[in-house]
Amino acid sequence: MLLAANQLQGMISKAASYNISRADTHEPNPSDEGKHTASLSNIWGTRYPLIQAPMAGVQDERLALAVSAAGALGSLPAAMLDAVSLRSKLQVLQASGLPYNVNFFCHRSLPPTPEVEASWLAALRPYFGS
């Protein structure tokens, strides 16, 4: 489903309206005088203190750009990209001038074994049937 930019911005604005802390409203707090305080919006350079979940395999830089343009922090899932693709997508994001996040998996996957696969299938069977 494709969303128009104004629809995406409306959804982000609505989501951002829930549980926004005092720091994210940019209102001074007298008890913070002399302390270093910064809101996530200020740190990220975004309108809203929201980060889009990177979804490897189902999204690319276009969603990250749309989310960033709507005022939140768009994310590029990079775990499944080769070096050439990653460089190309990062160049597009950088050229936009918008803030963005890049997500990587930082663990080593163990090779699958029949025993491990059977264990996962048994654990998930109640949720997905036979």
C-alpha positions as CSV (number, residue, x, y, z in Angstrom):
1,M,0.0,0.0,0.0
2,L,1.4,3.3,-1.0
3,L,0.8,6.4,1.1
4,A,0.9,10.0,0.0
5,A,3.4,12.1,1.8
6,N,0.6,14.1,3.6
7,Q,-1.0,10.8,4.8
8,L,2.3,9.6,6.1
9,Q,3.0,13.0,7.8
10,G,-0.5,12.8,9.4
11,M,0.1,9.3,10.7
12,I,3.5,10.3,12.2
13,S,2.0,13.5,13.7
14,K,-0.7,11.4,15.4
15,A,1.8,8.9,16.7
16,A,4.0,11.6,18.0
17,S,1.2,13.1,20.0
18,Y,1.2,10.1,22.3
19,N,3.4,10.2,25.4
20,I,5.6,13.1,24.3
21,S,7.8,14.0,27.3
22,R,8.5,17.5,28.5
23,A,11.9,17.4,26.8
24,D,10.4,16.7,23.5
25,T,8.0,19.7,23.8
26,H,11.0,22.0,23.9
27,E,9.6,23.7,27.1
28,P,12.2,24.7,29.6
29,N,12.0,22.8,32.9
30,P,13.2,25.0,35.8
31,S,14.6,21.9,37.6
32,D,16.9,21.3,34.6
33,E,18.8,24.6,34.9
34,G,22.5,24.0,34.5
35,K,22.0,20.4,33.3
36,H,22.7,19.3,29.8
37,T,19.3,18.3,28.3
38,A,18.4,17.6,24.7
39,S,15.4,16.1,23.2
40,L,15.6,13.3,20.7
41,S,14.1,15.6,18.1
42,N,16.9,18.0,18.6
43,I,19.6,15.3,18.5
44,W,18.2,13.7,15.4
45,G,17.2,17.0,13.7
46,T,13.6,15.9,13.3
47,R,10.2,17.4,14.0
48,Y,9.0,14.4,15.9
49,P,10.8,12.1,18.4
50,L,10.0,9.0,16.3
51,I,12.2,6.5,14.6
52,Q,10.9,4.3,11.7
53,A,11.7,0.6,12.2
54,P,14.0,-0.6,9.5
55,M,12.5,-3.7,7.8
56,A,15.1,-5.6,5.8
57,G,13.7,-7.3,2.7
58,V,10.5,-5.3,2.5
59,Q,11.6,-1.6,2.2
60,D,14.3,0.5,0.7
61,E,15.6,4.1,0.8
62,R,12.3,5.4,-0.5
63,L,10.4,4.7,2.7
64,A,13.3,6.1,4.8
65,L,13.1,9.3,2.7
66,A,9.4,9.6,3.0
67,V,9.4,9.1,6.8
68,S,12.3,11.7,7.2
69,A,10.4,14.1,4.9
70,A,7.3,13.7,7.1
71,G,9.3,14.7,10.2
72,A,10.4,11.5,11.9
73,L,13.7,9.6,11.5
74,G,13.6,7.3,8.5
75,S,15.7,4.1,8.6
76,L,17.5,2.1,5.9
77,P,17.8,-1.6,6.7
78,A,21.3,-2.5,5.4
79,A,21.8,-6.1,6.6
80,M,20.8,-7.6,3.3
81,L,22.6,-5.1,1.0
82,D,25.8,-5.7,-0.8
83,A,28.5,-3.0,-0.7
84,V,27.5,-1.5,-4.1
85,S,23.7,-1.3,-3.2
86,L,24.5,0.1,0.2
87,R,26.7,2.8,-1.3
88,S,24.1,3.8,-3.8
89,K,21.3,4.0,-1.3
90,L,23.4,6.0,1.2
91,Q,24.2,8.5,-1.6
92,V,20.5,9.0,-2.2
93,L,19.8,9.5,1.5
94,Q,22.8,11.8,1.9
95,A,21.8,13.9,-1.1
96,S,18.3,14.5,0.4
97,G,19.8,16.6,3.3
98,L,17.4,14.9,5.6
99,P,18.3,13.0,8.8
100,Y,18.3,9.2,8.5
101,N,19.3,6.0,10.4
102,V,21.2,3.0,9.0
103,N,20.6,-0.3,10.6
104,F,22.9,-3.4,10.5
105,F,22.8,-6.8,12.1
106,C,25.9,-7.1,14.3
107,H,25.9,-10.8,15.1
108,R,27.1,-14.0,13.6
109,S,24.4,-16.4,12.5
110,L,25.1,-20.0,13.4
111,P,24.7,-22.5,10.6
112,P,21.3,-24.2,10.8
113,T,21.1,-27.8,12.0
114,P,18.2,-30.2,11.7
115,E,17.9,-30.3,15.5
116,V,17.7,-26.5,15.8
117,E,15.2,-26.2,13.0
118,A,13.0,-28.9,14.5
119,S,13.1,-27.2,17.9
120,W,12.0,-23.8,16.4
121,L,9.2,-25.5,14.4
122,A,8.0,-27.3,17.5
123,A,8.0,-24.0,19.5
124,L,6.1,-22.1,16.8
125,R,3.6,-24.9,15.9
126,P,0.9,-23.7,18.4
127,Y,0.9,-20.3,16.7
128,F,1.0,-21.3,13.1
129,G,-0.6,-24.7,13.0
130,S,0.8,-27.9,11.7
